[in-house]
Amino acid sequence: MRVTLPIFFNKVPLTFKRAKSIISTHIDQYTAMTQRMKSFGKPWEIMATVIPILGHLERAEAVARFRLTTGHDFLEVYLHWPGTAANEACPLCGHVRMDGDHLLQCTGLVEYPADDIASRYWEARRQMVKKPSKGVG
């Protein structure tokens, strides 16, 4: 992929921070384009076209985003489906349905910023493990 830079880049020296930003932007755009092309027509196409998971994320954040995007997130809605959990209710705040969307508003996770979904996901998982199980069986 050949990139043509605007003329003003030749006359003004770049700071390291700006150069890093330009390079990261191009890498992200190229990665997103490649993911869209490779996933076309496949069951996981939505991950590359709607909510791409960027390659430079920390592992914990990438895993959380992947699980929340695919629905295999080990939250109560997912655990209730095979019968591992007794119901879909949030054990942290009592909300009727605990899924990825609920994590953004869960009152049991108020100490974590609402825009940091990965931290909220992992803290919800930690708290779920500490609470006594009310599952089936």
DSSP file (Angstrom, degrees, kcal/mol; ACC not computed):
  #  RESIDUE AA STRUCTURE BP1 BP2  ACC     N-H-->O    O-->H-N    N-H-->O    O-->H-N    TCO  KAPPA ALPHA  PHI   PSI    X-CA   Y-CA   Z-CA
    1    1 A M              0   0    0      0, 0.0     2,-0.5     0, 0.0    29,-0.0   0.000 360.0 360.0 360.0 116.8    0.0    0.0    0.0
    2    2 A R        -     0   0    0      2,-0.0     2,-0.5     0, 0.0     0, 0.0  -0.788 360.0-156.4 -95.7 131.6    1.6    3.2   -1.1
    3    3 A V        -     0   0    0     -2,-0.5     2,-0.6     2,-0.0    23,-0.0  -0.923   3.1-153.7-112.1 126.9    0.8    6.4    0.8
    4    4 A T        -     0   0    0     -2,-0.5    -2,-0.0     0, 0.0     0, 0.0  -0.888  15.7-149.3 -99.5 121.8    1.1    9.8   -0.7
    5    5 A L        -     0   0    0     -2,-0.6     5,-0.1     1,-0.1    -2,-0.0  -0.632  24.0-100.6 -90.1 146.8    1.7   12.5    1.9
    6    6 A P    >   -     0   0    0      0, 0.0     3,-1.5     0, 0.0     4,-0.4  -0.233  36.0-109.1 -60.0 156.3    0.5   16.0    1.5
    7    7 A I  T >> S+     0   0    0      1,-0.3     3,-1.7     2,-0.2     4,-0.6   0.835 112.9  66.5 -58.8 -36.9    3.2   18.6    0.4
    8    8 A F  H 3> S+     0   0    0      1,-0.3     4,-1.6     2,-0.2     3,-0.5   0.725  89.1  67.6 -63.9 -18.5    3.3   20.4    3.7
    9    9 A F  H <4 S+     0   0    0     -3,-1.5    -1,-0.3     1,-0.2    -2,-0.2   0.817  95.6  56.2 -67.6 -28.6    4.8   17.2    5.3
   10   10 A N  H <4 S+     0   0    0     -3,-1.7    -1,-0.2    -4,-0.4    -2,-0.2   0.760 113.1  39.6 -73.3 -23.7    8.0   17.7    3.3
   11   11 A K  H  < S+     0   0    0     -4,-0.6    -2,-0.2    -3,-0.5    -1,-0.2   0.716 108.4  61.0-100.0 -24.8    8.5   21.2    4.6
   12   12 A V  S  < S-     0   0    0     -4,-1.6    -1,-0.1     0, 0.0     2,-0.1  -0.912  82.4-126.4-110.3 124.9    7.6   20.9    8.3
   13   13 A P        -     0   0    0      0, 0.0     2,-0.3     0, 0.0    -3,-0.1  -0.416  26.5-128.0 -67.8 143.1    9.5   18.5   10.5
   14   14 A L        -     0   0    0     -5,-0.1     2,-0.2    -2,-0.1    -5,-0.0  -0.681  12.1-128.7 -91.3 143.0    7.4   16.0   12.4
   15   15 A T     >  -     0   0    0     -2,-0.3     4,-2.4     1,-0.1     5,-0.2  -0.494  28.2-112.3 -78.1 161.2    7.5   15.4   16.1
   16   16 A F  H  > S+     0   0    0      1,-0.2     4,-2.6     2,-0.2     5,-0.2   0.912 118.0  52.5 -60.4 -42.3    7.9   11.9   17.2
   17   17 A K  H  > S+     0   0    0      1,-0.2     4,-2.0     2,-0.2    -1,-0.2   0.908 110.9  46.2 -61.5 -44.0    4.4   11.9   18.7
   18   18 A R  H  > S+     0   0    0      2,-0.2     4,-2.4     1,-0.2    -1,-0.2   0.904 112.6  50.1 -67.1 -41.7    2.8   13.2   15.5
   19   19 A A  H  X S+     0   0    0     -4,-2.4     4,-2.5     1,-0.2    -2,-0.2   0.915 111.0  49.6 -62.2 -42.6    4.8   10.6   13.3
   20   20 A K  H  X S+     0   0    0     -4,-2.6     4,-2.7    -5,-0.2    -1,-0.2   0.895 110.4  51.0 -62.5 -40.2    3.7    7.8   15.7
   21   21 A S  H  X S+     0   0    0     -4,-2.0     4,-2.2     2,-0.2    -2,-0.2   0.912 110.8  47.6 -63.9 -43.9    0.1    9.0   15.4
   22   22 A I  H  X S+     0   0    0     -4,-2.4     4,-2.1     2,-0.2    -2,-0.2   0.925 114.1  46.9 -63.3 -45.3    0.1    9.1   11.6
   23   23 A I  H  X S+     0   0    0     -4,-2.5     4,-2.4     1,-0.2    -2,-0.2   0.923 112.3  49.7 -64.3 -44.6    1.7    5.6   11.4
   24   24 A S  H  X S+     0   0    0     -4,-2.7     4,-2.7     1,-0.2    -1,-0.2   0.892 109.7  52.0 -61.7 -40.2   -0.8    4.2   14.0
   25   25 A T  H  X S+     0   0    0     -4,-2.2     4,-2.4     2,-0.2    -1,-0.2   0.927 111.1  46.3 -62.4 -45.5   -3.7    5.6   12.1
   26   26 A H  H  X S+     0   0    0     -4,-2.1     4,-2.5     2,-0.2    -2,-0.2   0.894 112.6  50.2 -65.4 -39.5   -2.6    4.1    8.8
   27   27 A I  H  X S+     0   0    0     -4,-2.4     4,-2.8     2,-0.2    -2,-0.2   0.929 111.4  48.7 -64.0 -44.4   -1.9    0.7   10.5
   28   28 A D  H  X S+     0   0    0     -4,-2.7     4,-2.5     2,-0.2    -2,-0.2   0.907 113.1  47.5 -61.1 -42.9   -5.4    0.8   12.0
   29   29 A Q  H  X S+     0   0    0     -4,-2.4     4,-2.2     2,-0.2    -2,-0.2   0.912 113.9  46.8 -65.5 -42.8   -7.0    1.6    8.7
   30   30 A Y  H  X S+     0   0    0     -4,-2.5     4,-2.5     2,-0.2    -2,-0.2   0.913 113.0  49.5 -65.3 -42.7   -5.1   -1.1    6.8
   31   31 A T  H  X S+     0   0    0     -4,-2.8     4,-2.7     2,-0.2    -2,-0.2   0.925 111.4  48.8 -62.4 -44.9   -5.9   -3.7    9.5
   32   32 A A  H  X S+     0   0    0     -4,-2.5     4,-2.2     1,-0.2    -1,-0.2   0.911 112.1  48.7 -61.8 -42.8   -9.6   -2.8    9.4
   33   33 A M  H  X S+     0   0    0     -4,-2.2     4,-2.1     2,-0.2    -1,-0.2   0.915 112.5  48.2 -63.5 -43.1   -9.7   -3.0    5.6
   34   34 A T  H  X S+     0   0    0     -4,-2.5     4,-2.6     1,-0.2     5,-0.2   0.910 111.1  50.5 -63.9 -42.7   -7.9   -6.4    5.7
   35   35 A Q  H  X S+     0   0    0     -4,-2.7     4,-1.8     1,-0.2    -1,-0.2   0.903 109.7  50.7 -62.9 -40.7  -10.3   -7.7    8.3
   36   36 A R  H  X S+     0   0    0     -4,-2.2     4,-0.7    12,-0.2    -1,-0.2   0.918 112.6  46.3 -63.0 -42.5  -13.3   -6.7    6.3
   37   37 A M  H >< S+     0   0    0     -4,-2.1     3,-0.6     1,-0.2    -2,-0.2   0.921 114.7  45.8 -67.2 -43.9  -12.0   -8.4    3.2
   38   38 A K  H 3< S+     0   0    0     -4,-2.6    -1,-0.2     1,-0.2    -2,-0.2   0.775 114.7  47.6 -71.5 -26.5  -11.0  -11.6    4.9
   39   39 A S  H >< S+     0   0    0     -4,-1.8     3,-2.5    -5,-0.2    -1,-0.2   0.510  77.2 130.8 -94.0  -3.7  -14.3  -11.9    6.8
   40   40 A F  T << S+     0   0    0     -4,-0.7    -3,-0.0    -3,-0.6     4,-0.0  -0.268  82.6   3.8 -56.7 124.7  -16.7  -11.2    3.9
   41   41 A G  T 3  S+     0   0    0      1,-0.3    -1,-0.3     2,-0.1    -2,-0.1   0.451 104.2 118.3  82.3   1.0  -19.4  -13.8    3.8
   42   42 A K  S X  S-     0   0    0     -3,-2.5     3,-1.9     1,-0.1    -1,-0.3  -0.636  77.9-110.9 -99.5 159.6  -18.3  -15.6    7.0
   43   43 A P  T 3  S+     0   0    0      0, 0.0     3,-0.5     0, 0.0    -1,-0.1   0.796 117.9  51.1 -59.2 -29.2  -20.3  -15.9   10.2
   44   44 A W  T >> S+     0   0    0      1,-0.2     3,-1.1     2,-0.1     4,-0.7   0.130  73.2 115.3 -95.9  21.4  -18.0  -13.5   12.1
   45   45 A E  H X>  +     0   0    0     -3,-1.9     4,-1.7     1,-0.3     3,-0.9   0.831  65.5  66.8 -58.4 -34.0  -18.2  -10.8    9.4
   46   46 A I  H 3>>S+     0   0    0     -3,-0.5     4,-2.4     1,-0.3     5,-1.5   0.822  92.9  60.4 -59.6 -31.4  -20.0   -8.5   11.9
   47   47 A M  H <45S+     0   0    0     -3,-1.1    -1,-0.3     1,-0.2     6,-0.2   0.839 110.9  38.9 -67.1 -31.5  -16.8   -8.2   14.0
   48   48 A A  H <<5S+     0   0    0     -3,-0.9   -12,-0.2    -4,-0.7    -1,-0.2   0.734 125.2  35.8 -89.8 -23.3  -14.8   -6.8   11.1
   49   49 A T  H  <5S+     0   0    0     -4,-1.7    -2,-0.2     2,-0.1    -3,-0.2   0.810 129.2  22.1-101.7 -33.7  -17.5   -4.6    9.7
   50   50 A V  T  <5S+     0   0    0     -4,-2.4    -3,-0.2    -5,-0.3    -4,-0.1   0.884 135.5  13.5-101.1 -53.0  -19.5   -3.2   12.6
   51   51 A I  S   <S-     0   0    0     -5,-1.5    -1,-0.2     2,-0.0    -2,-0.1  -0.730  75.4-165.3-128.6  80.6  -17.3   -3.4   15.7
   52   52 A P        -     0   0    0      0, 0.0     2,-0.7     0, 0.0    -4,-0.2  -0.402  14.7-139.3 -69.5 143.7  -13.7   -4.1   14.8
   53   53 A I        -     0   0    0     -6,-0.2     9,-0.0    -2,-0.1    -2,-0.0  -0.915  25.8-132.4-102.2 112.5  -11.4   -5.3   17.5
   54   54 A L    >   -     0   0    0     -2,-0.7     3,-1.0     1,-0.1   -26,-0.1  -0.301   4.0-131.8 -71.1 147.9   -8.1   -3.5   17.0
   55   55 A G  T 3  S+     0   0    0      1,-0.2    -1,-0.1   -27,-0.1     7,-0.1   0.646  98.5  62.6 -74.9 -16.1   -4.8   -5.5   17.1
   56   56 A H  T 3  S+     0   0    0      2,-0.0    -1,-0.2     6,-0.0     2,-0.1   0.314  77.0 115.2 -95.3  10.6   -2.9   -3.1   19.4
   57   57 A L  S <  S-     0   0    0     -3,-1.0     2,-0.0     1,-0.1    -4,-0.0  -0.400  77.1 -97.2 -75.5 154.6   -5.2   -3.5   22.4
   58   58 A E     >  -     0   0    0      1,-0.1     4,-2.6    -2,-0.1     5,-0.2  -0.376  38.9-111.0 -63.6 152.4   -4.0   -5.1   25.6
   59   59 A R  H  > S+     0   0    0      1,-0.2     4,-2.8     2,-0.2     5,-0.2   0.903 115.7  51.8 -57.3 -46.0   -5.0   -8.8   25.8
   60   60 A A  H  > S+     0   0    0      1,-0.2     4,-2.1     2,-0.2    -1,-0.2   0.896 113.1  45.0 -60.7 -40.3   -7.5   -8.3   28.6
   61   61 A E  H  > S+     0   0    0      2,-0.2     4,-2.6     1,-0.2    -1,-0.2   0.903 113.3  49.9 -70.7 -40.3   -9.3   -5.6   26.7
   62   62 A A  H  X S+     0   0    0     -4,-2.6     4,-2.5     2,-0.2    -2,-0.2   0.910 111.9  48.2 -63.8 -41.7   -9.3   -7.5   23.4
   63   63 A V  H  X S+     0   0    0     -4,-2.8     4,-2.7    -5,-0.2     5,-0.2   0.924 112.3  48.9 -64.4 -44.7  -10.6  -10.6   25.1
   64   64 A A  H  X S+     0   0    0     -4,-2.1     4,-2.5    -5,-0.2     5,-0.2   0.935 113.4  46.2 -61.6 -46.2  -13.4   -8.7   26.8
   65   65 A R  H  X S+     0   0    0     -4,-2.6     4,-2.3     2,-0.2    -1,-0.2   0.900 112.9  50.4 -63.8 -40.3  -14.4   -6.9   23.6
   66   66 A F  H  X S+     0   0    0     -4,-2.5     4,-2.4    -5,-0.2     6,-0.3   0.941 112.7  45.9 -62.1 -47.8  -14.3  -10.2   21.7
   67   67 A R  H  X>S+     0   0    0     -4,-2.7     4,-1.4     1,-0.2     5,-0.5   0.911 115.0  46.6 -63.5 -42.9  -16.5  -12.0   24.3
   68   68 A L  H  <5S+     0   0    0     -4,-2.5    -1,-0.2    -5,-0.2    -2,-0.2   0.867 113.4  49.4 -68.2 -35.6  -19.0   -9.1   24.5
   69   69 A T  H  <5S+     0   0    0     -4,-2.3    -2,-0.2    -5,-0.2    -1,-0.2   0.900 116.6  40.1 -70.0 -41.3  -19.2   -8.8   20.7
   70   70 A T  H  <5S-     0   0    0     -4,-2.4    -1,-0.2    -5,-0.2    -2,-0.2   0.659 107.3-121.7 -83.7 -15.6  -19.8  -12.5   20.0
   71   71 A G  T  <5S+     0   0    0     -4,-1.4     2,-1.3    -5,-0.2     3,-0.3   0.396  82.4 115.8  89.2  -4.5  -22.1  -12.9   23.0
   72   72 A H      < +     0   0    0     -5,-0.5    -4,-0.1    -6,-0.3    -1,-0.1  -0.502  34.2 130.1 -92.7  64.1  -19.9  -15.6   24.6
   73   73 A D        -     0   0    0     -2,-1.3    -1,-0.2    -5,-0.1    -5,-0.1   0.440  68.7-126.0-104.6  -2.1  -19.3  -13.4   27.5
   74   74 A F        +     0   0    0     -3,-0.3     2,-0.2     1,-0.2    -2,-0.1   0.771  63.8 137.2  59.1  28.3  -20.0  -15.7   30.5
   75   75 A L  S  > S-     0   0    0     -4,-0.2     4,-2.6     1,-0.0     3,-0.4  -0.468  74.4 -87.2 -92.0 175.3  -22.5  -13.2   31.9
   76   76 A E  H  > S+     0   0    0      1,-0.2     4,-2.3     2,-0.2     5,-0.2   0.828 125.8  54.5 -58.9 -37.6  -25.8  -14.3   33.4
   77   77 A V  H  > S+     0   0    0     21,-2.0     4,-1.1    11,-0.3    -1,-0.2   0.933 114.2  42.2 -61.8 -44.0  -27.7  -14.3   30.0
   78   78 A Y  H  4 S+     0   0    0     -3,-0.4    -2,-0.2    20,-0.3    -1,-0.2   0.901 116.1  48.5 -68.3 -41.0  -25.1  -16.5   28.5
   79   79 A L  H  <>S+     0   0    0     -4,-2.6     5,-1.7     1,-0.2     6,-1.5   0.782 107.2  56.3 -72.0 -26.6  -24.9  -18.8   31.5
   80   80 A H  H ><5S+     0   0    0     -4,-2.3     3,-0.8    -5,-0.3    -1,-0.2   0.834  93.6  70.1 -72.6 -31.8  -28.7  -19.1   31.8
   81   81 A W  T 3<5S+     0   0    0     -4,-1.1    -1,-0.2     1,-0.3    -2,-0.2   0.911 106.6  34.2 -56.3 -49.8  -29.0  -20.5   28.3
   82   82 A P  T 3 5S-     0   0    0      0, 0.0    -1,-0.3     0, 0.0    -2,-0.2   0.517 122.0-102.3 -85.4  -0.4  -27.3  -23.9   28.9
   83   83 A G  T < 5S+     0   0    0     -3,-0.8    53,-0.6    -4,-0.4    -3,-0.2   0.592  88.3 121.9  96.1  11.5  -28.8  -24.0   32.5
   84   84 A T  S   <S+     0   0    0     -5,-1.7     2,-0.3    -6,-0.2    52,-0.3   0.837  73.8  45.7 -75.0 -33.2  -25.7  -23.0   34.4
   85   85 A A  S    S-     0   0    0     -6,-1.5    50,-0.2    50,-0.2    -2,-0.1  -0.855  79.9-133.7-110.4 147.9  -27.4  -20.0   36.0
   86   86 A A  S    S-     0   0    0     -2,-0.3     2,-0.3    48,-0.1    -1,-0.1   0.836  83.9  -9.0 -69.1 -33.0  -30.8  -20.1   37.5
   87   87 A N        -     0   0    0      2,-0.2    -1,-0.1    -3,-0.0    -8,-0.1  -0.900  68.2-104.5-152.9-179.2  -31.9  -16.9   35.8
   88   88 A E  S    S+     0   0    0     -2,-0.3    10,-2.8     8,-0.2   -11,-0.3   0.405  73.4 125.1 -93.4   1.6  -30.7  -14.0   33.7
   89   89 A A        -     0   0    0      8,-0.2     7,-0.2   -13,-0.1    -2,-0.2  -0.264  69.3-107.7 -68.3 148.3  -30.7  -11.4   36.5
   90   90 A C     >  -     0   0    0      5,-2.6     4,-2.1     1,-0.1     3,-0.1  -0.632  20.7-156.7 -74.4 120.9  -27.7   -9.4   37.4
   91   91 A P  T  4 S+     0   0    0      0, 0.0    -1,-0.1     0, 0.0    -2,-0.1   0.632  89.6  58.1 -73.8 -11.2  -26.3  -10.7   40.7
   92   92 A L  T  4 S+     0   0    0      3,-0.1    -2,-0.0     1,-0.1    -3,-0.0   0.849 130.1   1.0 -86.7 -36.9  -24.5   -7.3   41.3
   93   93 A C  T  4 S-     0   0    0     -3,-0.1    -1,-0.1     2,-0.1    -4,-0.0   0.483  93.3-113.2-131.7  -8.0  -27.5   -5.0   41.2
   94   94 A G     <  +     0   0    0     -4,-2.1    -5,-0.1     1,-0.2     4,-0.0   0.505  55.8 159.8  86.4   4.1  -30.6   -7.2   40.6
   95   95 A H        -     0   0    0      1,-0.1    -5,-2.6    -6,-0.1    -1,-0.2  -0.255  50.5-115.6 -58.4 150.5  -31.4   -5.9   37.1
   96   96 A V  S    S+     0   0    0     -7,-0.2     2,-0.4     1,-0.2    -8,-0.2   0.818  96.8  30.7 -61.0 -35.8  -33.6   -8.3   35.2
   97   97 A R        -     0   0    0     -8,-0.1     2,-0.8   -10,-0.0    -8,-0.2  -0.965  63.8-160.9-135.8 117.7  -31.1   -9.1   32.4
   98   98 A M        +     0   0    0    -10,-2.8   -21,-2.0    -2,-0.4   -20,-0.3  -0.841  39.5 128.7-101.0 103.3  -27.3   -9.1   32.8
   99   99 A D  S  > S-     0   0    0     -2,-0.8     4,-1.2   -23,-0.1     3,-0.3  -0.745  74.7 -77.9-135.8-173.8  -25.7   -8.9   29.3
  100  100 A G  H  > S+     0   0    0      1,-0.2     4,-0.5    -2,-0.2     3,-0.3   0.860 127.9  53.0 -59.1 -38.4  -23.0   -6.7   27.8
  101  101 A D  H >4 S+     0   0    0      1,-0.2     3,-0.9     2,-0.2     4,-0.4   0.865 104.4  56.7 -65.6 -35.5  -25.3   -3.7   27.3
  102  102 A H  H >> S+     0   0    0     -3,-0.3     3,-1.6     1,-0.2     4,-1.3   0.818  91.5  71.1 -66.5 -30.4  -26.3   -3.9   31.0
  103  103 A L  H 3< S+     0   0    0     -4,-1.2    -1,-0.2    -3,-0.3    -2,-0.2   0.803  90.1  61.7 -57.8 -29.0  -22.6   -3.5   32.1
  104  104 A L  T << S+     0   0    0     -3,-0.9    -1,-0.3    -4,-0.5    -2,-0.2   0.784 117.5  27.3 -68.6 -26.0  -22.7    0.1   30.9
  105  105 A Q  T <4 S+     0   0    0     -3,-1.6    -2,-0.2    -4,-0.4    -1,-0.2   0.422  84.5 133.9-114.4  -1.1  -25.4    1.0   33.5
  106  106 A C    ><  -     0   0    0     -4,-1.3     3,-1.3     1,-0.2    -3,-0.0  -0.292  45.4-153.2 -60.0 125.6  -24.9   -1.5   36.2
  107  107 A T  G >  S+     0   0    0      1,-0.3     3,-0.8     2,-0.1    -1,-0.2   0.642  91.7  68.5 -74.9 -14.3  -25.0    0.2   39.7
  108  108 A G  G 3  S+     0   0    0      1,-0.2    -1,-0.3     2,-0.1     3,-0.1   0.528 101.5  47.7 -78.5  -5.4  -22.7   -2.6   41.1
  109  109 A L  G X   +     0   0    0     -3,-1.3     3,-1.8     1,-0.1    -1,-0.2  -0.040  68.5 127.6-123.0  30.8  -19.9   -1.2   38.9
  110  110 A V  T <   +     0   0    0     -3,-0.8    -1,-0.1     1,-0.3     4,-0.1   0.728  64.5  67.4 -64.6 -22.6  -20.1    2.5   39.7
  111  111 A E  T 3  S+     0   0    0     -3,-0.1    -1,-0.3     2,-0.1    -2,-0.1   0.580  92.7  72.3 -75.8  -6.8  -16.4    2.8   40.6
  112  112 A Y  S <  S-     0   0    0     -3,-1.8    -3,-0.1     1,-0.0     5,-0.0  -0.887  96.7-102.2-108.0 139.4  -15.5    2.1   37.0
  113  113 A P    >   -     0   0    0      0, 0.0     3,-1.5     0, 0.0     7,-0.2  -0.273  25.3-127.9 -59.4 142.1  -15.9    4.6   34.2
  114  114 A A  T 3  S+     0   0    0      1,-0.3     6,-0.0    -4,-0.1     3,-0.0   0.767 107.8  54.8 -63.7 -26.1  -19.0    3.9   32.0
  115  115 A D  T 3  S+     0   0    0      1,-0.2     2,-1.1     2,-0.1    -1,-0.3   0.532  88.5  82.1 -87.3  -4.3  -16.9    4.2   28.9
  116  116 A D    <>  +     0   0    0     -3,-1.5     4,-1.9     1,-0.2    -1,-0.2  -0.660  52.2 165.8 -99.7  78.4  -14.4    1.5   30.1
  117  117 A I  H  > S+     0   0    0     -2,-1.1     4,-2.5     1,-0.2    -1,-0.2   0.819  70.2  57.8 -65.6 -32.9  -16.3   -1.6   29.1
  118  118 A A  H  > S+     0   0    0      2,-0.2     4,-2.4     1,-0.2    -1,-0.2   0.936 108.3  45.0 -65.8 -45.6  -13.3   -3.9   29.5
  119  119 A S  H  > S+     0   0    0      1,-0.2     4,-2.3     2,-0.2     5,-0.2   0.901 114.3  49.8 -64.0 -40.2  -12.7   -3.0   33.2
  120  120 A R  H  X S+     0   0    0     -4,-1.9     4,-2.3    -7,-0.2    -1,-0.2   0.901 110.4  51.1 -64.6 -40.5  -16.4   -3.2   33.9
  121  121 A Y  H  X S+     0   0    0     -4,-2.5     4,-2.2     2,-0.2    -2,-0.2   0.955 113.0  43.5 -61.2 -51.0  -16.6   -6.7   32.2
  122  122 A W  H  X S+     0   0    0     -4,-2.4     4,-2.3     1,-0.2    -1,-0.2   0.870 114.1  50.2 -67.7 -35.7  -13.6   -8.1   34.2
  123  123 A E  H  X S+     0   0    0     -4,-2.3     4,-2.7    -5,-0.2    -1,-0.2   0.899 109.6  51.6 -67.9 -38.9  -14.9   -6.6   37.5
  124  124 A A  H  X S+     0   0    0     -4,-2.3     4,-2.3    -5,-0.2    -2,-0.2   0.918 110.4  48.9 -61.3 -42.8  -18.3   -8.0   36.9
  125  125 A R  H  X S+     0   0    0     -4,-2.2     4,-1.8     2,-0.2    -2,-0.2   0.912 111.1  50.1 -62.7 -42.7  -16.8  -11.4   36.3
  126  126 A R  H  X S+     0   0    0     -4,-2.3     4,-1.6     1,-0.2    -2,-0.2   0.931 113.0  45.7 -60.9 -45.8  -14.7  -11.1   39.6
  127  127 A Q  H  X S+     0   0    0     -4,-2.7     4,-1.6     1,-0.2    -1,-0.2   0.856 109.0  55.8 -67.7 -34.2  -17.7  -10.2   41.6
  128  128 A M  H  < S+     0   0    0     -4,-2.3    -1,-0.2    -5,-0.2    -2,-0.2   0.874 106.7  50.6 -65.4 -36.1  -19.8  -13.0   40.1
  129  129 A V  H  < S+     0   0    0     -4,-1.8    -1,-0.2     1,-0.2    -2,-0.2   0.870 109.5  50.9 -68.9 -36.5  -17.2  -15.5   41.2
  130  130 A K  H  < S+     0   0    0     -4,-1.6    -1,-0.2    -5,-0.1    -2,-0.2   0.802  95.0  84.4 -71.6 -30.3  -17.2  -14.1   44.8
  131  131 A K  S  < S-     0   0    0     -4,-1.6     3,-0.1     1,-0.1     2,-0.1  -0.457  94.3 -99.5 -75.3 145.6  -21.0  -14.3   45.1
  132  132 A P        -     0   0    0      0, 0.0     2,-0.2     0, 0.0    -1,-0.1  -0.378  44.7-106.3 -63.4 141.5  -22.5  -17.7   46.2
  133  133 A S        +     0   0    0      1,-0.1   -48,-0.1    -4,-0.1    -4,-0.0  -0.458  33.2 179.6 -73.3 137.1  -23.9  -19.6   43.2
  134  134 A K        +     0   0    0     -2,-0.2    -1,-0.1   -47,-0.1   -48,-0.1  -0.033  40.8 137.0-118.5  26.2  -27.6  -19.9   42.8
  135  135 A G        -     0   0    0    -50,-0.2     2,-0.3     1,-0.1   -50,-0.2  -0.003  62.2 -83.5 -72.2 176.5  -27.3  -21.9   39.6
  136  136 A V              0   0    0    -53,-0.6    -1,-0.1   -52,-0.3    -2,-0.0  -0.592 360.0 360.0 -80.0 138.7  -29.2  -25.0   38.6
  137  137 A G              0   0    0     -2,-0.3    -1,-0.2    -3,-0.1    -2,-0.1   0.437 360.0 360.0  90.1 360.0  -28.1  -28.3   40.0
